[in-house]
């Protein structure tokens, strides 16, 4: 969180350009934190036994590796592709 730290505790007096640069870093950091909060999965989240999209059985290794997993690898790839395409 370089942006916030620099705005709160500047090492030297900031010019308007420096302030704008650090403000941009702050908003990037804020956006990242908001994304992490929206997508956070609790440690005790249960993984699905079957993919919610295609209904195939979820591989045990995937269920153990990713807490709260809901989609198989193939369906997750399609979902991520669609997310990128339709932003």
N, C-alpha and C positions, 0 to 999 in steps of 0.2 A: 504494500500500500504506500508506495513512494509518493504518490500525488498528495494524499492526505497529510502524511508526515511532513512533507516539504511546505505545505500551506500553513500548517500549525506551527512548526518550528523551523523557519528558514535560517540557513547558516549565515546568510548575508542579506542585506536589503534586496528585495526583488524589483525588477523592472516590470512594466506592464506586460511585456512579452513573456518574461519568466512566469509571471502570475498566470497568464493565459495557458502556457504549456503545462504547468502543474495543475491547473484547474481541469484541463483535458484528461490528465492522468488520473485525477481524483474521480471523474465521472466514469472512466473506464473501470477503475477499481470498484466503484459502486455498482456498476452494471454487472460485473463479474460476481460480486457478493450476492446480488439479487438473484442472479441465475442459479447460483449454488443453493440458495435457500429454496427456490421453487422446485429444484430437481433433487433435493436431498431425500434420501431414503433412510428411515430409522434403522438402527442396528438390529432391532428385533423384527424387522419386516419379513414376512414369509414369502418365499418364492412360489410361483404357480407350478403345479404339477404338469399342466398342459398349457401350451401356447394359447393366449387369448385371441390370437388372430386366426391361426390355421387349425388349432385343436390337436396338433401333434404333441406327443409326450415330450416334456422338457428333459434334456439330458441332465443327469444328476450332477455332473461336474459343473455345468453352467449354473444350476440352482445353488450350489455351494459357493461358487466363485463370486456371484453377483447377488447381493441381498435384495429381495423384493423383485426379482426379475419376472417379467410378465410375457415377454416375447421370445421365441426361438431366434437363433442367429439369422436365419434367412428373413424372417419377418421384421426383425430389428433393422437389418440392412435396407429393406424396402422402405420402412418408416423413416429412417434417417435420410435416404435419398429423396423421398417426397418432401420432407421438411426443408431440405436445401433447395429443391425445385420451386416450392410454393411460398417462399418468404416474401 
